[in-house]
Amino acid sequence: MPKVFFVKDGSGDSHTSRGYHAKFEDIANMVAGFELRFSATGPTINPETKVAPFSPYRYVVVEVEDGELAARFSRAGFYLVVGLDAEQAGTMLGISNPQ
Protein backbone atom coordinates (compact mmCIF):
# COMPACT_ATOMS: atom_id res chain seq x y z
CA MET A 1 0.00 0.00 0.00
CA PRO A 2 1.50 3.39 -0.96
CA LYS A 3 2.50 5.91 1.70
CA VAL A 4 1.85 9.64 1.86
CA PHE A 5 4.35 11.94 3.55
CA PHE A 6 3.94 15.59 4.46
CA VAL A 7 7.11 17.66 4.01
CA LYS A 8 8.39 21.00 5.30
CA ASP A 9 10.79 23.38 3.62
CA GLY A 10 14.41 22.71 4.56
CA SER A 11 16.53 19.90 5.86
CA GLY A 12 16.82 18.35 9.29
CA ASP A 13 15.29 15.65 11.45
CA SER A 14 11.74 17.00 11.43
CA HIS A 15 11.30 17.95 7.76
CA THR A 16 9.12 14.92 6.95
CA SER A 17 6.11 13.43 8.70
CA ARG A 18 5.80 9.74 9.34
CA GLY A 19 4.34 7.83 6.37
CA TYR A 20 0.58 7.32 6.17
CA HIS A 21 -0.72 4.32 4.24
CA ALA A 22 -3.52 5.16 1.80
CA LYS A 23 -5.49 3.28 -0.84
CA PHE A 24 -4.34 3.80 -4.41
CA GLU A 25 -7.85 4.90 -5.38
CA ASP A 26 -7.78 7.68 -2.75
CA ILE A 27 -4.30 8.77 -3.82
CA ALA A 28 -5.30 8.80 -7.51
CA ASN A 29 -8.26 11.03 -6.67
CA MET A 30 -6.05 13.29 -4.55
CA VAL A 31 -3.41 13.83 -7.28
CA ALA A 32 -5.85 14.24 -10.18
CA GLY A 33 -4.98 17.45 -12.01
CA PHE A 34 -1.60 17.88 -10.28
CA GLU A 35 1.88 17.42 -11.76
CA LEU A 36 3.93 14.59 -10.25
CA ARG A 37 7.74 14.88 -10.01
CA PHE A 38 9.58 11.59 -9.56
CA SER A 39 12.61 11.09 -7.31
CA ALA A 40 14.36 7.80 -6.52
CA THR A 41 14.90 9.03 -2.94
CA GLY A 42 12.66 11.17 -0.77
CA PRO A 43 12.99 14.81 -1.82
CA THR A 44 14.31 17.59 0.39
CA ILE A 45 12.71 20.88 -0.60
CA ASN A 46 14.84 24.00 -0.20
CA PRO A 47 17.66 22.01 1.46
CA GLU A 48 19.76 25.11 2.17
CA THR A 49 17.23 26.12 4.84
CA LYS A 50 17.37 24.55 8.31
CA VAL A 51 13.86 23.35 9.15
CA ALA A 52 12.21 24.73 12.27
CA PRO A 53 10.30 22.14 14.33
CA PHE A 54 7.21 24.38 14.47
CA SER A 55 7.10 25.04 10.72
CA PRO A 56 3.97 23.77 8.99
CA TYR A 57 4.01 20.92 6.51
CA ARG A 58 3.63 22.42 3.04
CA TYR A 59 4.20 19.65 0.50
CA VAL A 60 2.88 16.18 -0.28
CA VAL A 61 5.03 13.22 -1.35
CA VAL A 62 3.74 9.76 -2.29
CA GLU A 63 6.01 6.72 -1.96
CA VAL A 64 5.27 3.81 -4.28
CA GLU A 65 7.02 0.44 -4.05
CA ASP A 66 7.69 -2.09 -6.84
CA GLY A 67 4.50 -4.12 -6.40
CA GLU A 68 2.28 -1.02 -6.39
CA LEU A 69 2.89 0.57 -9.78
CA ALA A 70 0.08 2.26 -11.73
CA ALA A 71 -0.32 4.53 -14.77
CA ARG A 72 0.76 7.79 -13.10
CA PHE A 73 3.14 6.00 -10.75
CA SER A 74 5.17 3.99 -13.26
CA ARG A 75 8.37 3.60 -11.21
CA ALA A 76 9.09 2.69 -7.61
CA GLY A 77 10.16 5.75 -5.65
CA PHE A 78 8.84 9.08 -4.46
CA TYR A 79 6.49 11.50 -6.20
CA LEU A 80 6.21 15.15 -5.19
CA VAL A 81 2.66 16.36 -5.88
CA VAL A 82 3.35 19.84 -7.28
CA GLY A 83 0.86 22.46 -6.11
CA LEU A 84 -1.08 20.30 -3.66
CA ASP A 85 -1.14 21.83 -0.19
CA ALA A 86 -0.41 19.43 2.68
CA GLU A 87 -3.43 20.58 4.67
CA GLN A 88 -5.74 20.02 1.70
CA ALA A 89 -4.27 16.55 1.09
CA GLY A 90 -4.66 15.64 4.76
CA THR A 91 -8.32 16.61 4.61
CA MET A 92 -8.86 14.58 1.44
CA LEU A 93 -7.27 11.48 3.04
CA GLY A 94 -8.80 11.92 6.49
CA ILE A 95 -5.46 12.69 8.15
CA SER A 96 -5.66 15.47 10.69
CA ASN A 97 -2.64 16.97 12.42
CA PRO A 98 0.08 14.93 10.65
CA GLN A 99 3.13 14.04 12.72
LUMFIRO-966716 format. One record per residue (C-alpha): residue in three letters; x, y, z; residue number from 1. Coordinates in nm, 4 decimals, padded with zeros to 6 digits. Layout:
// LUMFIRO-966716
<torpa resn="Ala" px="X" py="Y" pz="Z" resi="NUM"/>
...
// end
This chain:
// LUMFIRO-966716
<torpa resn="Met" px="00.0000" py="00.0000" pz="00.0000" resi="1"/>
<torpa resn="Pro" px="00.1504" py="00.3392" pz="-00.0963" resi="2"/>
<torpa resn="Lys" px="00.2505" py="00.5906" pz="00.1702" resi="3"/>
<torpa resn="Val" px="00.1847" py="00.9636" pz="00.1863" resi="4"/>
<torpa resn="Phe" px="00.4354" py="01.1942" pz="00.3554" resi="5"/>
<torpa resn="Phe" px="00.3943" py="01.5589" pz="00.4462" resi="6"/>
<torpa resn="Val" px="00.7108" py="01.7659" pz="00.4010" resi="7"/>
<torpa resn="Lys" px="00.8390" py="02.1002" pz="00.5304" resi="8"/>
<torpa resn="Asp" px="01.0792" py="02.3378" pz="00.3616" resi="9"/>
<torpa resn="Gly" px="01.4406" py="02.2712" pz="00.4559" resi="10"/>
<torpa resn="Ser" px="01.6534" py="01.9897" pz="00.5859" resi="11"/>
<torpa resn="Gly" px="01.6819" py="01.8346" pz="00.9286" resi="12"/>
<torpa resn="Asp" px="01.5292" py="01.5655" pz="01.1445" resi="13"/>
<torpa resn="Ser" px="01.1740" py="01.7004" pz="01.1429" resi="14"/>
<torpa resn="His" px="01.1304" py="01.7950" pz="00.7764" resi="15"/>
<torpa resn="Thr" px="00.9122" py="01.4922" pz="00.6951" resi="16"/>
<torpa resn="Ser" px="00.6109" py="01.3429" pz="00.8703" resi="17"/>
<torpa resn="Arg" px="00.5801" py="00.9739" pz="00.9336" resi="18"/>
<torpa resn="Gly" px="00.4338" py="00.7831" pz="00.6374" resi="19"/>
<torpa resn="Tyr" px="00.0585" py="00.7321" pz="00.6173" resi="20"/>
<torpa resn="His" px="-00.0724" py="00.4322" pz="00.4236" resi="21"/>
<torpa resn="Ala" px="-00.3516" py="00.5164" pz="00.1804" resi="22"/>
<torpa resn="Lys" px="-00.5486" py="00.3284" pz="-00.0837" resi="23"/>
<torpa resn="Phe" px="-00.4338" py="00.3801" pz="-00.4414" resi="24"/>
<torpa resn="Glu" px="-00.7852" py="00.4899" pz="-00.5379" resi="25"/>
<torpa resn="Asp" px="-00.7781" py="00.7675" pz="-00.2746" resi="26"/>
<torpa resn="Ile" px="-00.4304" py="00.8774" pz="-00.3824" resi="27"/>
<torpa resn="Ala" px="-00.5302" py="00.8795" pz="-00.7507" resi="28"/>
<torpa resn="Asn" px="-00.8264" py="01.1029" pz="-00.6667" resi="29"/>
<torpa resn="Met" px="-00.6053" py="01.3289" pz="-00.4554" resi="30"/>
<torpa resn="Val" px="-00.3414" py="01.3827" pz="-00.7277" resi="31"/>
<torpa resn="Ala" px="-00.5854" py="01.4245" pz="-01.0185" resi="32"/>
<torpa resn="Gly" px="-00.4981" py="01.7448" pz="-01.2010" resi="33"/>
<torpa resn="Phe" px="-00.1597" py="01.7880" pz="-01.0285" resi="34"/>
<torpa resn="Glu" px="00.1876" py="01.7417" pz="-01.1764" resi="35"/>
<torpa resn="Leu" px="00.3934" py="01.4589" pz="-01.0254" resi="36"/>
<torpa resn="Arg" px="00.7743" py="01.4877" pz="-01.0008" resi="37"/>
<torpa resn="Phe" px="00.9579" py="01.1592" pz="-00.9558" resi="38"/>
<torpa resn="Ser" px="01.2610" py="01.1087" pz="-00.7307" resi="39"/>
<torpa resn="Ala" px="01.4360" py="00.7805" pz="-00.6519" resi="40"/>
<torpa resn="Thr" px="01.4897" py="00.9028" pz="-00.2945" resi="41"/>
<torpa resn="Gly" px="01.2659" py="01.1171" pz="-00.0774" resi="42"/>
<torpa resn="Pro" px="01.2986" py="01.4814" pz="-00.1819" resi="43"/>
<torpa resn="Thr" px="01.4307" py="01.7587" pz="00.0394" resi="44"/>
<torpa resn="Ile" px="01.2709" py="02.0879" pz="-00.0602" resi="45"/>
<torpa resn="Asn" px="01.4837" py="02.4000" pz="-00.0203" resi="46"/>
<torpa resn="Pro" px="01.7663" py="02.2006" pz="00.1458" resi="47"/>
<torpa resn="Glu" px="01.9757" py="02.5111" pz="00.2168" resi="48"/>
<torpa resn="Thr" px="01.7234" py="02.6123" pz="00.4839" resi="49"/>
<torpa resn="Lys" px="01.7369" py="02.4551" pz="00.8315" resi="50"/>
<torpa resn="Val" px="01.3861" py="02.3351" pz="00.9149" resi="51"/>
<torpa resn="Ala" px="01.2214" py="02.4732" pz="01.2268" resi="52"/>
<torpa resn="Pro" px="01.0299" py="02.2143" pz="01.4328" resi="53"/>
<torpa resn="Phe" px="00.7214" py="02.4376" pz="01.4467" resi="54"/>
<torpa resn="Ser" px="00.7098" py="02.5039" pz="01.0721" resi="55"/>
<torpa resn="Pro" px="00.3968" py="02.3767" pz="00.8990" resi="56"/>
<torpa resn="Tyr" px="00.4012" py="02.0916" pz="00.6505" resi="57"/>
<torpa resn="Arg" px="00.3629" py="02.2423" pz="00.3041" resi="58"/>
<torpa resn="Tyr" px="00.4203" py="01.9650" pz="00.0497" resi="59"/>
<torpa resn="Val" px="00.2881" py="01.6176" pz="-00.0280" resi="60"/>
<torpa resn="Val" px="00.5027" py="01.3216" pz="-00.1351" resi="61"/>
<torpa resn="Val" px="00.3739" py="00.9764" pz="-00.2294" resi="62"/>
<torpa resn="Glu" px="00.6013" py="00.6718" pz="-00.1963" resi="63"/>
<torpa resn="Val" px="00.5273" py="00.3808" pz="-00.4279" resi="64"/>
<torpa resn="Glu" px="00.7024" py="00.0436" pz="-00.4053" resi="65"/>
<torpa resn="Asp" px="00.7688" py="-00.2094" pz="-00.6838" resi="66"/>
<torpa resn="Gly" px="00.4501" py="-00.4125" pz="-00.6395" resi="67"/>
<torpa resn="Glu" px="00.2280" py="-00.1016" pz="-00.6395" resi="68"/>
<torpa resn="Leu" px="00.2887" py="00.0573" pz="-00.9779" resi="69"/>
<torpa resn="Ala" px="00.0082" py="00.2258" pz="-01.1731" resi="70"/>
<torpa resn="Ala" px="-00.0316" py="00.4534" pz="-01.4767" resi="71"/>
<torpa resn="Arg" px="00.0759" py="00.7794" pz="-01.3101" resi="72"/>
<torpa resn="Phe" px="00.3143" py="00.5999" pz="-01.0748" resi="73"/>
<torpa resn="Ser" px="00.5166" py="00.3992" pz="-01.3257" resi="74"/>
<torpa resn="Arg" px="00.8371" py="00.3595" pz="-01.1211" resi="75"/>
<torpa resn="Ala" px="00.9091" py="00.2693" pz="-00.7615" resi="76"/>
<torpa resn="Gly" px="01.0159" py="00.5753" pz="-00.5655" resi="77"/>
<torpa resn="Phe" px="00.8841" py="00.9083" pz="-00.4457" resi="78"/>
<torpa resn="Tyr" px="00.6493" py="01.1503" pz="-00.6196" resi="79"/>
<torpa resn="Leu" px="00.6207" py="01.5154" pz="-00.5187" resi="80"/>
<torpa resn="Val" px="00.2662" py="01.6362" pz="-00.5883" resi="81"/>
<torpa resn="Val" px="00.3346" py="01.9838" pz="-00.7277" resi="82"/>
<torpa resn="Gly" px="00.0863" py="02.2462" pz="-00.6114" resi="83"/>
<torpa resn="Leu" px="-00.1077" py="02.0295" pz="-00.3660" resi="84"/>
<torpa resn="Asp" px="-00.1138" py="02.1833" pz="-00.0189" resi="85"/>
<torpa resn="Ala" px="-00.0409" py="01.9426" pz="00.2682" resi="86"/>
<torpa resn="Glu" px="-00.3426" py="02.0578" pz="00.4671" resi="87"/>
<torpa resn="Gln" px="-00.5738" py="02.0017" pz="00.1702" resi="88"/>
<torpa resn="Ala" px="-00.4267" py="01.6553" pz="00.1092" resi="89"/>
<torpa resn="Gly" px="-00.4658" py="01.5643" pz="00.4756" resi="90"/>
<torpa resn="Thr" px="-00.8315" py="01.6610" pz="00.4612" resi="91"/>
<torpa resn="Met" px="-00.8857" py="01.4581" pz="00.1442" resi="92"/>
<torpa resn="Leu" px="-00.7269" py="01.1481" pz="00.3036" resi="93"/>
<torpa resn="Gly" px="-00.8797" py="01.1916" pz="00.6494" resi="94"/>
<torpa resn="Ile" px="-00.5455" py="01.2687" pz="00.8149" resi="95"/>
<torpa resn="Ser" px="-00.5657" py="01.5470" pz="01.0689" resi="96"/>
<torpa resn="Asn" px="-00.2636" py="01.6971" pz="01.2418" resi="97"/>
<torpa resn="Pro" px="00.0077" py="01.4928" pz="01.0650" resi="98"/>
<torpa resn="Gln" px="00.3125" py="01.4042" pz="01.2724" resi="99"/>
// end
